[in-house]
Amino acid sequence: MAKWFERKQSNRYALGGTNSDHELDYGEFFTAYIRSKQNDMSRQRHQAQKVSNQLKKERQRNS
């Protein structure tokens, strides 16, 4: 399982192109899924911080 998370393995294809083309590499699917979720969460945090900063600026102007 540890080999799924190595950077060197990231160039392999999840649906083929490896030594065993007939097998799906679920580790690759899982890794891609987790990375996409991490990117989504990071983007959402960034957007929430930006909105929070804008609200703080508006409150300071109105006070």
C-alpha positions as CSV (number, residue, x, y, z in Angstrom):
1,M,0.0,0.0,0.0
2,A,2.9,2.4,0.7
3,K,3.9,2.2,-3.0
4,W,0.6,3.9,-4.0
5,F,1.7,7.1,-2.2
6,E,5.2,7.4,-3.7
7,R,5.8,10.3,-6.0
8,K,7.6,8.1,-8.4
9,Q,4.4,6.1,-9.1
10,S,2.4,9.1,-10.0
11,N,3.2,8.8,-13.7
12,R,1.4,5.5,-13.9
13,Y,-2.0,5.3,-15.5
14,A,-4.9,4.2,-13.3
15,L,-6.7,2.4,-16.2
16,G,-3.8,0.9,-18.0
17,G,-0.3,1.4,-19.2
18,T,1.3,-0.5,-16.3
19,N,2.7,-4.0,-16.2
20,S,-0.8,-5.4,-15.5
21,D,-3.1,-3.6,-17.9
22,H,-6.0,-5.8,-16.9
23,E,-6.0,-4.7,-13.3
24,L,-7.3,-1.4,-11.9
25,D,-5.0,0.3,-9.5
26,Y,-7.4,1.4,-6.8
27,G,-4.5,3.1,-4.9
28,E,-4.1,5.5,-7.8
29,F,-7.9,6.2,-7.8
30,F,-7.9,6.8,-4.0
31,T,-4.8,9.0,-4.2
32,A,-6.3,11.1,-7.0
33,Y,-9.6,11.3,-5.1
34,I,-7.9,12.5,-1.9
35,R,-5.7,15.0,-3.7
36,S,-8.8,16.5,-5.4
37,K,-10.6,16.7,-2.1
38,Q,-7.6,18.4,-0.5
39,N,-7.5,20.9,-3.4
40,D,-11.2,21.6,-3.1
41,M,-10.9,22.2,0.7
42,S,-7.9,24.4,0.2
43,R,-9.8,26.5,-2.4
44,Q,-12.8,26.7,-0.2
45,R,-10.7,27.9,2.8
46,H,-9.1,30.5,0.6
47,Q,-12.4,31.8,-0.6
48,A,-13.9,31.9,2.9
49,Q,-10.9,33.8,4.1
50,K,-11.3,36.3,1.3
51,V,-15.0,36.8,2.0
52,S,-14.2,37.2,5.7
53,N,-11.6,39.9,5.0
54,Q,-14.1,41.7,2.8
55,L,-16.8,41.7,5.5
56,K,-14.3,43.0,8.1
57,K,-13.4,45.9,5.7
58,E,-17.0,46.7,5.1
59,R,-17.8,46.7,8.9
60,Q,-14.8,49.0,9.5
61,R,-16.1,51.4,6.9
62,N,-19.6,51.5,8.3
63,S,-18.5,52.0,11.8
